[in-house]
Amino acid sequence: MVRRISAAVASTAGNVRVIGGLGGFAGLVEPPEMKMPVLAAATDGVGTKVLVAEAMGRYGSVGIDLVAMSVNDLITTGAQPLFFLDYLAVGRLDPEKAAALVEGVAEGCRRAGCALLGGETAEMPDLYRGGQFDLAGFAVGVVEKEKLVEPGGVRAGDVIIGLPSSGIHSNGFSLVRKILEVNRISYDDELPGLGRAGDILLEPTVIYTSQVKALMAACRVRAMAHITGGGLAENIARAIPDGLKARVDLSAWQPPPLFALLERLGNVDVAEMRRTFNVGIGYAAVVPAGCRQKALAAVPGAVAIGSVQAGENRFEFVNGG
């Protein structure tokens, strides 16, 4: 397995200077020169999306998801990702399957522009049965202190820019799997007008590193939010200071048809859909009103989804307001 993944790991170095290679007790990386560097770190997993990957026998895409879940959190600070480490737990080590998973992680690192510095594979037959496995990982990045993005800079009148998701990303899969189960839909079945269910569900999470870099080059970014569990409401609220409220206009974008299909098949309450899924917006940034057009021009597909106003509770949905 280690021999197979060596080339994939080496291909992730990018602009990061990695010292040494695989096989040591620790990974080494030389940080970029900065006046006042601030380290940023984030950790996450993929959740029950791994069960879809196992059922489909397709493992690379969840490796991309693993990187995305940590890196997308990390870059909300304005930091650039430096390196990533993964942890793979299995019941029985299948070198081909494990290598495919790590190669997916390496692809995620290439998309994020960071090095896959190392990782750990643990074989635990008493804990994981048969082909069961789980993934976790963490990312570390760095940002100049003067360029740190913190919610304290948000002002009334600012505009909220939304970046489109690629689908479900990596949240809500327990609900999705249940909806398919009660409707007797297999991963090989076609979803009307969308394609094979398994293919749709395994679409990797977007890694927003390049979009955020373009956004920050185009205008001042006051705050950012990665839209994961809790949806737009809970995650954008985390980026809004006390005394202000984010007003997100539901008419500003059209959610992908997949979400409407899940809502109908599962008879899911609208509020629950918005709380569980990203409903088409995977990342959000708060910018000054005067930067609106520059921000929209910087990232293809970006849309203005709302604004910041004086108020309490930090968040509310409006429709056409």
SEDOLO-169384 format. One record per residue: x, y negated, z negated of N, C-alpha, C, O, CB in turn; residue in one letter. Coordinates in pm, whole numbers, plus 32768, in hexadecimal, padded with zeros to 4 digits. Each point is the difference from the previous one (the first is absolute). Glycine has a CB too. Example, Ala and Ser with C-alpha at 12.3 -4.5 7.8 and 13.67 -1.06 7.14 Angstrom:
2
852782397CF47FA77F898000805A7F888000806880027FBE7EDB80737FC5A809A7F2280C580527F897FFA7FB37F937FB780337F917FEF804380AE80E8S
This chain:
321
8054807980007FAC7F87800080587F8280007FE77FA3804C7F6280DA7F39M811D7F83802480577F8A7FF680497FE88083800F7F8D802B800D809D7EE1V80108042813680437FF180817FA27FC2806680297FAA804F8068811B7F7DR7EEF7F6780327FA27FCF80647FE07F6C7FEC7FF47FB680627FAC812F7FADR80537EEE7F757FD57F757FE980737F9C80047FE77F887FFE7F6180D27F79I81347FD6808F80737FA47FF87FFC7F95806C80167F8A7FE28070812F7FBES7F5D7F6D80DB7FFC7F9E806D7F907F9B7FEC80127F898019804D81228082A7F2C7F857F387F8F7FA67FE980207F9C7F937FDF7F8A800C7F83812A803CA80DE7F7B7F4E80237FA67F9280677F98802F7FF37F897FE17FDE812F7F78V80937F7580F180687FA580307FC77F95805C80357F918008807181277FE3A7EEE7F68805B7FC77FA280617FB77F8C7FBE7FD67FA38045801381198059S80087F477EDE7FB27F997FBC80557F8F7FC97FC97FA17FC77F93810D8000T81277F59804780567F9C7FC07FE07F72802E80017FA37FAF80B1810A8041A7F307F4280917FDB7F7C803380677F977FDD80778011801B7E9A802F7FD1G80C27F517FD5805A7F947FDA803880107F74804A7FA97FCF7F377FC380C8N805C81047F27802F80177F778081805180058009806380487F097F967F5EV81517FDE800E807F804A7FFE7FFA806C7F94800C7FE47F8980727F4F80C9R7F6F81497FDB7FFB80727FA5808D80367FEF8049801180637ECA80297FE4V81157FE17F3F808480347FE27FF480957FE47FB380297FAA80987EF87FFAI8001813080A67FF880907FF07F8B8039804D7FC87FBE805780A1802D7ECAG7F73809280BF7F93804480467FB4805B7FA280087FF07F87807A8005814CG7F34806A7F677FB2805E7FAF805B805C7FB08070801E80297ED97FD88080L808480367EE4804780657FB480367FD07F7B802380517FAB80178013812AG7FCD7F1A7F1680317FCD7F817F937FFF7F967F8C801E801C811A7F58805FG7F8180677F0C7F9F7FF97F937FAD7F7F80057F947FF97FC7810680927FADF7F9B7F1180D27FBA7F81800C801E7FC48089806A8016803A7FA27FC47ECCA7F937FDA812D80157FB8807C803D7F797FE57FE67FC37F997F5A80B480CFG81137F5A7FF480457F807FEE7FE17FA580778003802B807380B480457F07L7F2D7F1280687FE57F9F8069803D7F7A7FD87FFC7FD97F8C7F2E809F80B6V810E7F448020803C7F7C7FE77F987F95801D7FD47FF48072811380627FC8E7EF07F5B7F617F977F9C801680337F8C805580787FE680047F2180597F21P800C7F7C811F80287F8D804F802E7F8E7FA67FD77FF87F8C7F88804B8127P80F47F657F82802F7F8E7FB27F927F987FF37FC57FD58064812680557FEAE7EFA7FAE7F377F9B7F9B7FE4802F7FA67F90805580287FAF7EF58073809DM807F7EEC7FAD80267FA27F977FC6802D7F7A8048800A7F9D7FC17F3B810BK7F7480D57F547FBD802A7F857F9F807280227F877FE98009808F7F2D7F91M801E816280787FAA807080287FA4802D7F8E802880067F8C808A80428115P7ED37FD87F857F9F803C7FA37FD9808880397FD9800A80747FCE7F117F40V8064814D7FFB7FDB8085802C7F6980147FEE7FC57FD27F9F812080868025L7EDF7FED809B7F7280257FF97FF680968011804D803C804C7F687EE3800FA7FED81207F617FF1809180097F6C80267FF97FB07FBB7FC0813280657FD7A7EFB804D80AC7F7680317FFF8001809680138059803780417F517EEE801BA7FF3811E7F6A7FF88092800B7F70802A80197FA27FBC7FD58125805D7F93T7F27805880DC7F78802F801F8008808E8038806C8039800F7F457EDA801ED7FDB81247FF07FF5808280417F9F7FF780747FDD7F92802C805780E37EFDG7FA17FFD81097FA6800580737F74802E7FD77FA27FF0804E8122803E8046V7F2E800A7EF57F7D802E7FD37FD2807D804A8051804D80337F777EC87F94G7FB580FE803E7FCA807B80398002800380997FCB805D803D7FA57FB57EFAT80CB7F898107801880088090805D807580207FFE803480707FE27ED37FA4K807181237F8A8059807280177FB08080801B8031805A8044807C7F3B7F29V7ED88074805D7FAD807680177FD2800780917FF1806D80377FC47F8B7EDAL80347F94812E7FDD7FFD808E8078802C80537FF2804D805E7F677EF97F7AV811C80898004807A80268047801980957FF6802580408063803B7EDE7F70A7F8C811A7FB7801480907FEC7F9C8050805380268063804180307F717ED7E7F2C800380E77F998046804D801C7FFB80967FE3806080487F777F6A7F05A80DE7FC580E1801D7FF0808F808780388027801C801180777F567F257F86M80E280E77FA18087802E801F80547F948041805A801E804F7F4B80C67FCAG803E7E9E7FC780487F8D803880337FAA7F8D7FB17FCE7FB07FC080338123R81127FEF7F25803A7FC97F8780487F79801280127FB87F9E800581308018Y80117EF680C280507F8880137FB97F807FDC803D7FA57FC8803680D380E7G7F0B7F7F7F717FBA7F807FEC7FF47FDB7F6D80037F897FDF7F8080A380F3S806F80367ED57FF47FDD7F7280857FD07FC880027FBA7F9A7F4680ED804EV81277F7D805980807FC77FD980047F6A801D80347FB27FB1803B812B807CG7F587EFC80467FF57F7180217FA77FBB7F9980207F937FD08000809E8127I7F71800F7EE77FA57FC87F9B80487FE87F7C7FEC7F997FBF7F5480DD80ADD81167FE97F6E80457FF57F8080547F817FFA7FFE7FB77F9D800681428051L80467EED807D80517F8780057FA67F848000801B7F9F7FBA809980DD80C3V7EE27F8A7FD17FA67F8C800D7FC67FD67F7A7FF77F897FE27FD380C08105A800D80177EC97FBB7FDE7F8480587FB27F9F7FD07FA97FB87FA581238066M810C7F537FE0805C7FB67FA980327F81804380027F957FC2804281417FD3S7FE67F3480E9803B7F8C80447F9A7F90801080227F8B7FEF8079810E808BV7EE87F897FA57F9A7F9680107FE57FB77F7D7FDD7F8A80027FBC80FB80B6N80757FBF7ED87FF87FBC7F7E807A7FA67FEB7FF47F8E7FD57F8681327FCDD80FA7F76807E807E7FB97FEA80067F7B804980297F9B7FC780448141801CL7F697F23809D80117F8980527F9F7F907FDB800E7F908033804281038082I7F4E7F887EF57FA77F937FD3804D7F987FB07FCF7F917FED7F71810F800FT81387F827FD680547FA37FB480567FAA805B80427FA37FD27FC080FE7F71T7FFF7F7F8140805A7FBE805D8084804A800F80577FD4804B7F3F7F567F7AG807981457FF4807D804C8004800E804F80817F9C8027803D805E7FE97ECBA808180068121801C80598071802580897FC7805280067FA47FFB7F3880F1Q7F79812E7F9E802080857FCA80938023801A80337FE9806E7EDF805F7FB6P81307FF07F79808A802D800E800880978011803D8032805F800E7F0C7F17L7F78810A802C8008809280097F8780427FC37FB27FC27FB78146802E8042F7EF9809080267F8E804F7FD3803380887FD1805E8037803A7F047F518067F806180AF7EF8801C80887FD37F7C804C7FF37F9B7FC87FD681367FEC7FB0L7F3280CC809D7F8580507FFD801080767FA1806E802D7FE27F5D7F8E810AD7FC280767EE67FFA80777FAC7F97805D803A7F8C7FDB800E80BB7FA47F22Y7FE280F980F37FA78065803A7FF780767FA18065803E7FE07FD77F79810AL7F4B80697EE97FE780727FA97FB2806A804D7F9A7FE0803E80687F8B7EF4A802D811280CA7FC0806C804B7FF3807C7FA88046800F7F9C80187F97813DV7F4680B27F4F7FF680807FBD806D805E8030804280437FB17EC77F9D8035G81088025809D80698051803C803E7FB080727FB97FCB80557FD2810E7F6DR80F87F1D803F80447FAD80637FFD804280898038806C8014805B7F377F39L7F2C801B811080038025808D80587F9880447FD57F8E80127F4080E07FEAD81667FB7802B805E7F9C80347FCA7FB28078801A7F88800A809C810A7FA6P7F007FAF80AA7FCC7FB980757F997F977FD780027F8E802F8027813D805DE7F7E7F5E7F1D7F977FA47FD1803C7F8C7FAF7FDB7F8D80147F8281327FE9K80FE7F617FA9803E7F9A7FAD80507F9E80567FFE7F877FE9800D811B7F57A803B7F948124804D7FA880587FA57FA4805080207F8B8014809281257FFBA7EDB7F85801E7FA07FAC80497FCD7F8E7FA87FEE7F9080307FCE8137805AA802C7F567EF77FD37F987FA4806A7F937FF07FE17F8980067F9381217F81L81097F808064806C7F9F7FEC801B7FB3808180207F897FFB8045810A7F54V7F907FAF812380107FB8807F7F947F96801180197F96803A80508137802BE7F1F7F4E7F687F977F9B800080247F8B7FA67FE77F8C80227F718125800BG80E37F6D7F5E802F7F957FA6806A7FAC804780007F867FF57FCE810A7F40V808D7FB3811280687FB880497FC57FA4806A802F7F908013806E812F7FC4A7EFB7F70806F7FBE7FAC80637FC17F867FBC80077F9180357FCC8139805CE7FF07F4B7EFB7FC87F907FB5806B7F9B7FDA7FE97F8780067F6681107FA4G81277F9A802F806D7FA67FDB80317FB2807A80217F8A7FF4802281137F54C7FC27FA4812B80297FB680797F9C7F91801E80277F9280268049813C8034R7F0E7F4F7F977F9A7F9A801780097F8F7F9A7FE47F8D80207F8881228042R80BC7F737F2480097F9D7F9580847FB38003800A7F957FC47F6280FB7FB1A80F87FA580D280827FBF8006805480177F8480517FAC7FDB7F497FAC80B5G8052811C7F2D804F801F7F8980428088800E7FDC804F80587F897F267F1CC80FC80A780368048807E80047FBA80697FAA7FD07FE27F9381087FA28093A7F2180F6800C7FD780727FAD807F802D7FB88053804780387EED80028067L80CC7F8E7EE4807D800D7FB78015808A7FC3807180277FE27F817EE77FF0L7FA2813A801B800980847FC37F77802F7FD67F9A7FC48024814E800B7F8DG7F15809D80027F8080357FD38014807E7FAF807080287FE37F217F7580E4G800080A07F16800380797FAF7F94805E80317F907FD5801B80CA7FAD7F1DE7FC580FD80D27F9E806780217FFB80637F8D806680397FDB7FC17FAD811ET7F62802D7ECE7FF080597F8D7FA4807380257F927FEB803380927F547F2EA8008813C80847FB08078801A7FC780317F7C804B802A7FA7804480168122E7EEA7FBA7F297FBF80207F817F87805A80177F8F7FCF800380BF7F567F9CM7FC8815E80727F91805B80207F97800C7F937F8E8026801B811180558070P7F867F657EF87F9E80077F947FA07F8980017F9680067FC2811080797FB7D7F7F7F1680CC7FB07F8680017FB57FED80847F8E7FD3800181157FC87F60L7F9F8088810D7FC47FF180867FF2808A803E8060804C800780057ECD8016Y7F22810780107FE2808480368010800380977FDC7FA180467F8880867EFBR80D1804680F080078016809180477F8E804780727FDF7FE17EBC80A48011G808B7F40806F803B7F94804E7FE97F767FC6801F7F9D80417FC280F08083G7FEA7F6A7EC17FE47F7E7FC5807F7FAE7FEC806B80377FE47ECE802C7FAAQ80BA7F1A808280727FA77FEB7FCD7F767FD87F8A7FE2800E810280A0809AF7FCF7F2C7F287FDF7F747FE3807A7FAB801D8072802F7FFC7EE680147F53D808F7F3F80D080687FA280247FF77F847FA77F937FD27FDF806A8083810FL80757F777EEE80077F7F7FBD80827FBD802C8059804180357F1E80117F03A80937F2C80B1807A7FBB802780027F737FCB7F9D7FD07FC8807080BB8103G80657F337F4680077F747FD8805F7FB5805D805C8038803C7F7380067ED5F80167F4080F8804F7FA78053803E7F927FAC7FC67FD47F9C7FA6805E8128A81097FA37F6380447F8E7FC080247F9B806B80308024806C802C806F7EDAV7F8B7EEE809D80207F96805E803D7F897FB9801480037F867F328048810CG80DA7F4D7FBA80417F8C7FC77FCD7F8280447FDD8002807680F080877F53V7F2F7F097FEB7FD37F808036804C7F917FB9801C80097F887EFE805380ADV81087F398016803A7F8A7FC07F997FC77F9F7F8A7FF5802181077FD980ABE7F9C800D7EBE7FA47FCF7F9A7FAC7F8A80317F8A7FF77FE0811780577F72K7F9B7F5980FD7FB87F8B80317F96802480687FA87FAF801E81247FC97FB5E7F3B810180657F9F802B80647F9B80657FC97FB08037804A80FE7FA18063K7F58803F7ED07FA4805D7FC07F6F7FD280127FE07F8B7FE880D280B27F71L7EF7801E80D07F727FE080127FB580287F827FFE80767FDB80127FAB8121V7FB47F7E7EC27FB780187F847F787FBB80067FF67F91803680E380827F48E7EBE802D804C7F787FC7800A7FF17F757FC57FA07FBA80228010812B7FD7P80AA7EF27FAF7FF47F7D7FC17FFF7F8B80617FD67F927FDC809980D07F62G7FBE7FB4813D80047F9480627F807FEC804C7FF67FA2804F80F6808A7FC3G7EB0802B7FDB7F827FF7804A7FB47F827FD97FFD7FDA7F8B7FF781208081V7FCE7EC480587FB67F847FE97F748009803D7FEA8049806080EE7F367F9ER7ECB80377FC97F7A7FF5803B800D7FC7808D804D7FA280177F47803D7F04A80228059814280087FD7808C8057805A80547FFA7FFA807B7FE17F217F39G80778139800D8054805D804B7FAA806280507F8B80177FE081287FD47F72D7F87804D81177FBC805E80588034808D7FE7807680147FE57F697F3780CAV7FC781177F598026808C7FF080078041808A7F9D8001804A7FF7800A7ECEI80E0802A81098017804380807FFE80967FE9804580347FA880457F0980AFI7F26810B7FF97FF880907FF68049804480737FF77FD480727F2F80157F18G8123808280578044804F80667FB78085800D7FE280407F9B80FD7F508035L7F05809C80AB7FAD807880138042807F7FCE807A800F80067F227F8180BEP801280CB7F0B802F80857FD87FFB805D80797FC87FDE80687FE77FFD7EABS808C809A80DE7FFD8065806A7F9380687FE47FF68064804881007F797FE1S7EBA800C7F717F9980607FDA7FF580087F6A80047F9A7FBC802480E98115G7FCB7FF57EFB7FEA80137F71807F7FE57FAF7FF87FE67F887F5780C280ADI81247F5F800A80827FF77FBD800E80747F9D7FF78073802C80097E907FEDH801580E67F67801780707FA37FAD7FF77F82802A802D7F9680BB7FE380C3S7EA57FB57FB17FA77FF47F8C7F74803280227FD17FF1807080B37F4B7F3EN7F3B81007FF07F76802C80137FF0808A803C7F938023802C80377EF27FEDG80A1813A7FEB7FF7808180447FB080697FB47FCD805F803C810D7F6C802AF7F1A80277F177FA8805D7FB77F707FEE802E7FB78061801280E47F9B7F27S7F3C7F8580DA7F797FE480307FF1802C80927F9A803C802480557F027F3CL807380A480F37FF98027808E7FF48097800F7FAE8031804D80DB7F057FF0V7FC881137F797FFD8093800A7F7980367FD37FCD80618039812B7FA77FA0R7ECD7FBA7FC17F7D802C7FD07F937FE480687FA78051801580A37F857EFEK7FBF7FB5812E7F9E7FDF80688006806680707F98802E802F807C7EDE7F99I806581188063800D8064806A7FCB80887FD27FC08048804C81077F3D800FL7F55809D7F277FD580827FCC7F67800C7FFE7FCA8064802D81067FA57F47E7EEB7F9280577F6E800A7FF57FBD7FFB808A7F8F80308010807E7F647F0DV8038803181457FCA7FFC80888034807380567FE480078078800A7F027F74N805E81527FD5803780768045804E7FD8807D7FF3803D806A7F4E804C7F3ER81107F11804880577FD2806D808E802F7FE180377FE17F967F347F538099I80D08117802C8089802E7FEE80617F99803C7FD77FA7804A7FDD814B7FBBS80CB7F1C7FD980647FA3803580138010809780347FA78042803E805E7EE0Y7F63806C8113800A801580917F867FCD804B80007FFC807B808D80CB7F57D7F0A7F137FE57F867FCF804280147F72803580517FB47FCD7F2580DC7F9BD803F7F4F810080037F7B803A7FA37FA37FB27F8C80247FE680AA803D80FDE7FFA7F2B7EF97FAA7F997FC77FCB7FAD8074804E7FD68055803580237ED0L7EFB7FEF80E27FC37FBE807580467F7F802880067FA07FB47F2380C38007P810D7F9D80BF803F7F88803680887FDE7FC680397F9A80257EE780178001G811580A47F81807E7FDE7FBD80718061801C80747FD780097F057FC37F48L806780E680BE8068806580147FFA806B7F957FA280057FB080ED7F5080BCG7FD781017F928003806F7FA080127FCA7F7380547FAA7FE7800B80EF80C9R7F527F9C7EF47FFD7FCC7F77808B7FFF7FC180297F9B7FC67EEF80BA8023A8130801A8022808480077FC280607F998037804F7FC67FB57F8B812A8026G80227EF980A880577F9D803E7FE17F747FCB805A7FB27FE37FB780DD80EBD7F6E7F537F267FD67F7D7FCF802E7FEB7F6F80327F967FDD7F07807180BDI80B680607F1480207FF37F7280967FF87FE6802B7FC17FA07F0580BB802CL81217FC4808A809080017FEB80487F8B8042807B7FFA7FFE7F7780FC7FF3L7FC47EAD804A803F7F88803980527FBC7F927FC97FE17F967F7980018113E813F80067F6D80547FCA7F947FD97F737FD77FCA7FB2804F80EE80DD8006P7F657F517F2F7FEF7F7A7FCB805E7FA080488074802180197F49803C7F06T80127F2D810280567F9A803D80697FD37F9A7FDF7FE77F8C7F647FCC810BV813980427F9580697FC47FAE800F7F70803080247FE98074805680F87F66I7F6C7EC07FCF7FF07F74802880807FAE7FF97FF97F8580027F20808E7FB0Y815A802B8045807D7FB67FEF80177F9A806F801B7F8B7FE48043813B7FA8T7F987F6480F1801C7FA3806F7F977F93800980217F8D801F8050812C805DS7F0F7F697F697F977F9A800580157F967F937FEF7F8980197F7181228044Q80C57F827F2C80167FA27F93807A7FA9801C80007F887FE27F98811A7F7CV80D07F9980DA80767FB280247FDD7F928063802C7F8E7FF28064813B7FE5K7F1E7F5A808E7FD67F9D80637FA97F947FC1800C7F8A80227FFE8125808FA7FA07F7A7EF47FA77FA27FBC80507F9C7FAC7FE47F8880027F6881277FFAL81167F847FBC80507FAA7FA9805C7FA4805180247F947FD17FD3811B7F7EM802E7F7C812980527FAA80567FAC7F90803D80347F95801E8061812E8014A7EE97F577FDF7FA97F9F80427FCD7F957FA27FEC7F8E802A7FD281248072A802C7F707EE67FC77F9E7FA4801980297F6F802D80707FE47F237F5680C6C80937FE17EFD800E80207F737F9280617FD57F8A7FEB801D80DE7F337FB8R7FC0814D7FE77FA080617FCD7FFA7FF27F698065800C7FBB7FC780948106V7F5D7F457F0C7FF27FE67F707FEF80807FAE803080087F8F7F6B7F1C80AAR802081407FFE7FE9807D7FB97FD8806B80647FD37FE0806E7FE87FA47EC0A805580FA80AD7FDC806F80577FC580737FB08017800C7F87809D7FB28119M7EFF80967FA57FC080727FBE7FFC807680607FDC7FF180747F9A7F757EFDA80AF810E805C7FF4807E804A7F79803D7FDA7FE580157F8A811A8012807AH7EAD7FF5805F7F77802D7FE47FFC80987FF48002804780647FA17EF18017I805880F77F087FFE80917FE47F82801E7FAE7F987FC280178168804E7FEET7F09804D7F9D7F8D80217FAD7FCD7F847FB7804E7FB47FC880098135801DG7F267F04801C7FC57F867FCA7FD67FA1806D7FB77FA07FE880D3807B7F4CG7FA7800081487FD47FB38073802D7F6F7FFF80597FDA7FB47EE780BC8056G80807F1B804B80237F73800E7FEB7FB57F7D80537FAE7FD97F71805E8118L7FCD800F7ECD7FDE7FB27F89806A800B7F9380327F9B7FD07EDE80878066A811280577FA2805C80117F90808F7FD9802480477FC87FAC7F2780EE8000E80BC7F6680CF808B7FE78023801B7F6D801F80677FCB7FD87FA6811C807FN7F987ED77FF080147F7080187FF67FB37F7D80487F9F7FEC7F5A807980FDI800580137EBD7FF27FBC7F7F808380007FB2801A7FA37FB47EF680A08048A814280238016808180087FBB80607F93802F80607FDF7FBA7F7F8117802DR80077ED1808F80587F9A80377FC97F727FEB80387FA08034801481078074A7F467F4D7F0C7FBF7F7D7FEC800E7FD77F6D7FDB804D7FA87F817FE28115I80D87F587F2780107FD47F757F797FDF7FBF7F9B7FF3804481477FB37FF7P7F20804D7F427F8A7FD57FB57FD17F77803180517FAA80227FFC80DB7F17D7F2F7F6980C87FC67F8180287FE87FF480957FCD7F9A802F80A380047F10G7FB480CA810D7FE9800180907FB5807E80287FFD80637FB780D47F15806DL7EF2808280517FB180728031801B801380957FFD7FA1804D7F4F80357F04K80CE80A780D6800C8022808E7F74802080347FBA80547FC881338005801AA7EEB7F6380897F7E801C803F801C8043808880317FC0805D7F5E7F797F2DR80508147807F801A804D80797F7E800F804E7F9C80317FCB8123804A7FC6V7F457F5B80ED7F8B800080577FF68084804B8053801D80567FBC7EE97FC2D7F8C81497FC87FEF8084803E7FE07FF98094800D806480477FA67FEE7EDEL80247F3A810B7FE27FF2808F807B7FDC80537FF77FF2807A7F227FC87F47S815A80387FFE80797FD380458042806D8053804E7FE2805A7FD27F7C7EEFA7FC1811E809B803A806F804C7F9A807280067FA180067FB2814B7FB98009W7F2B809B80A57FA8807380128048807D7FCF80638029803E7F2A7F6A8088Q804680AC7ECE8042807A7FD07FFF806D806C7F9F800B804A801E7FBB7ECBP80AC808980F48004806E80617F88805D7FEE7FCF800F7F90812C7FE38075P7ED5804D80687F8980567FF9800B80727F9C7F9B80317FCF803E7F96811CP80A180647EF68012806F7FA37FBF7FE37F797FC380597FC581127FE080AEL7F367F4B7F5E7FC97FE07F7C7F68800480007FC3802E7F9F81067F438034F7EF9806180997F6E8007800A7FD2809280057F9980237FC680637F0080B2A805281317FCC7FDD808D8008800880427F777FA7804D7FDC80AE7FB98110L80147FDF7EC9800E80397F7A7F907FD07FA47FC9804D7FB2812F7FC0806FL7EE87F737FEA7F947FC87FAE7F7B8048801C7FB5801F7FA480C17F01805BE7F6F80F980827F8180418025800180937FDB7F9F80327FC680477F2C80F6R808580E97F64800580917FE47FFC801D7F6A7FC580627FD480BE7FBE80FFL7FBC7F8A7EDF800780167F707F977FB77FB17FFA800C7F8680F480168097G7EBD7F8F80297F9C7FAF7FBB80437FB17F907FD07FFB7F8F7F7B80AD80A9N81267F197FEC80527FB87F9E7FCE7F717FF27FE97FBC806480DF80D67FD2V7F297F417F4F7FD77F777FE680657F9E803B8079801A7FFD7F1380307F30D80447F47810A80587F9D8040806C7FCF7F9F80747FF380267ECD7FC8806EV809880297EF280617FD07F9D806C80697FE680757FDE7FEE7ED87F947FA8A808A810D80698062806C7FEB805F800B80768076801A7FED7EE380607F86E80757F738107805680028077806B7F947FF480768019801B7ECB803E8072M80977F317F4B805E7F917FF7806280127F8D806F7FCB80047EE57F9F805FR808380DF7F36805780177F8E80648071801A806E80017FC87EDA7FAF7FA2R809280B080EB805280768018805E7FF08076807180307FFD7ED980587FA3T80887F3380CA804B7FFB807E802B7F7180227FCF7F9F7FC87FB281298088F80DD7F30800F802E7F7C802D7FA27FC18066800F7F8A802080DB80C07FB6N7EB58001805E7F9B7FD68063803C7FAD80737FBF7FA580337F99805C7F14V8121802180E0803A7FC48077806C7F987FE980447FD9805F7EE880528005G80E67FA87F2080697F9F7FDF806180427F9D7FDC801B7F8E7F857F1F8098I811980DF8007805F80497FAC805E7FAA7FB1804480317FA57FAD807F80FEG80157ECE7F7D805F7FA77FBE7FCA7F72800B7FC07FDE8063810680BC7FD0Y7F547F147F6A7FCF7F768002806C7FA17FD0805180227FAA7EC4802F8030A80E97F37805E805F7F987FD87FB77F7C7FEE7FA47FE1804C81178094802DA7F6E7F3E7F247FC87F7C7FE780637F97803280747FFF7FD77F0880557F5FV80557F55812380587F98803A7FB97F787FF57F867FFC7FF580E480AC80ACV7FE27EEB7F647FC07F7B80017FA57FF180798019803B806980AC7F647F1EP7ED28012806A7F9F7FEF806D80427FCE80807FD88027806E7F787FA97EE7A81157FDB809D80437FCB807580528066804C80297FE880727FDD7F437F1AG8012814A8036804E806B803F7FA880698045803280628037807F7F7A7F1DC7ECE800E80A87FA3806680328023802F808D8011807880177F3E7F237F59R80BB800A80EE80168026808B8089803F8014800D8060804C7F5C7EE77FFAQ80FD80857F788085803B800B800080907FCB803F8059803A80277EC27FAEK7F5480FB7FA97FF980867FC77FB88061805D802E807180127FD37F2A7F0AA7F91803A811E7FB58057805B8050801F807E7FF7806E80367F347F317F71L8123800080878050801480788078805B7FE680338040805C7F847EDF7FF5A807780E67F328079804B7FDE7FEB80968001805E804C801B7FE97EF47F5EA7F3E80EC806A7FE680907FF27F8B802880597F8F7FD77FE680C980267F2DV7FBF805381547F91802D80557F9580497FAE802080557FAE80807FBF8113P7EE47FC87F577F9180407FB97FDC7FBF7F7C7F9A80237FC480AB80AB80A7G800D7ED37F677FE07FBD7F827F807FAE800D7FE17FCD806C8114802A7F5BA7EC27FFD7FCB7F827FB780037FF17FB27F7C802780317F967F6F807E8103V80327ED97F6F7FE27FB37F877F82803A7FC27F957FFB803C80D87F338022A7F9F81087F2A7F8F80477FC37FC17FB47F8C7F9E802E7FC680CC80A5807EI7FCE7EBA7F987FC47FB77F9080577F8D7FD4805C7FD780457F3480F97F74G80507EFD7FD180467F8C7FCA800480097F687FBD80537FC37FFD7F218102S809580347F01800A7FF77F6E7FBC7F807FD380167F95803980C480EF7FC5V7ED37F887F9C7FB87F8C7FCB800A7FFF7F68802380657FC27F3F7F9E8103Q807F7F8C7F007FF97FF97F6F7F8C80587FD17F988005804080CA7F107FBEA7FB181307F947F9680567FCE803480697FA1807880087FE67F0C7FD180EBG802180777EFC802380697FA17FF8808980447FCF800C80717FDC7F667ECFE808580F4807B7FF7808D8028805A802780758005807580267F147F847F89N812E7FA5808B806B801980607FD680388088804E7FFA805F803B802A7EDER7EFE801280D07FDB803B80827F69800580117FB580167FA1811D8072805CF7F037F6280817F76801C80257FF680188096804B7FC6804F7F637FAE7EF2E7FF680E280E57FDF8015808D7F927F9E80297FA47FE57FB3809D8111803FF7FC97ED580887F957FB3803B7FE78038808A8052804B80347FEA7EE47F47V7F5580AF80C17FE3803180867FD87F8A80587F8E7FD380008029810F7FA5N80AC7EEC80A57FE87F8F805680187F7B7FBD7FE27F9680387F7B80F4803FG80D97F797F0D80167F837FB980877FC4801C80217F967FCB7F4980BB7F87G
